[in-house]
């Protein structure tokens, strides 16, 4: 990696796709600006394209204020649900709401370079928006397959850019001596996942052993009742009842060694399975891009951090994490110079 002069403060910023985790970019951008860095160009995919476009239009503060003011019900009321076969949300209502805050300017008229990535549904071609209406680019780039309605654009049908390039390091405009800063929210902590999987597996084995032990004890109690004919029926019933109560106490007091809330079961519903599958694909694509185009500063957030539909109502919390992660990454970069 080429060494940059510590006086260099110009930044080419790249924001990955990532659903609600993309709210981390708000705090990340604020951290960059607070530390005196100047964002001279910006590019993004999916949620990254949305935050990038709003920043490029100079309306991030207004967008943040509006976003933080929404409660859960108000946020989800912006989802115009559809009964179509190929999508659940039309995606028009949320765009219209944002255009009340951010003008739908032409990309070429923005004060800094902005690029958004979408994908051609039929050819798989990467489509890079560097001109035309801002919200046409954003709406195309955020079109998560089966969730949002695809966008007709000329002869093409466009879907989420994460399908072809989830962190467009090769699309952001560069200037001599600038810093390439990438914020990726599709990271996978393999060690942590393996730790949880091992813990979960061991807990299931412990549960099975406990269940087998108690079933054996209960069978023993029943056999004693049937075979111990030296005792009267009343005494046998009392004896069985006493032992049975002890077995039941053990069952009721049993504490599982694994908390179900920590489980990695993502197959409970359609959205969870789709979201995780899409995030895994984004992670693998990101790893390839990072090998080809190494940024000067890399900020990473695990995709397991947030991802549920309900997490779209946690913008403030996620943004705060983004602020912290960017500062930590900048600390590492500046200390290494």
Number of C-alpha atoms within 10 A of each C-alpha: 7 8 9 13 11 9 8 12 19 19 23 23 29 31 31 31 33 31 23 23 30 31 28 29 29 24 25 22 23 19 21 20 13 10 11 10 17 18 21 20 23 31 32 34 33 33 29 34 34 25 27 29 28 24 23 23 21 16 15 20 13 13 19 18 11 13 18 13 12 14 12 13 9 11 15 16 12 16 16 14 16 15 9 11 8 13 18 17 20 19 22 14 15 16 16 14 12 16 14 10 14 21 15 18 15 16 24 16 14 16 12 17 21 30 27 33 33 33 24 23 18 10 9 14 15 17 20 18 22 19 18 14 16 29 23 19 29 28 27 30 32 31 26 25 18 16 18 24 25 25 23 13 12 7 7 16 17 30 30 28 33 32 25 21 25 31 35 30 27 13 19 22 18 19 13 6 15 20 24 23 24 27 28 27 32 30 21 18 12 10 9 10 14 11 11 16 16 12 17 19 13 14 16 15 12 15 17 11 12 15 13 12 13 15 13 12 15 17 12 14 18 13 12 14 19 11 10 11 10 8 12 10 13 9 12 18 13 13 15 19 14 12 16 16 11 12 18 13 11 13 13 9 9 11 10 11 13 17 11 10 7 11 13 12 12 14 11 8 9 9 16 16 14 17 19 17 13 17 25 16 16 25 25 14 18 24 13 11 17 15 9 11 13 15 20 17 20 19 20 17 21 17 23 17 15 19 19 16 13 12 17 20 20 18 21 19 14 22 23 18 20 28 19 15 22 26 20 13 17 20 12 13 14 10 8 7 9
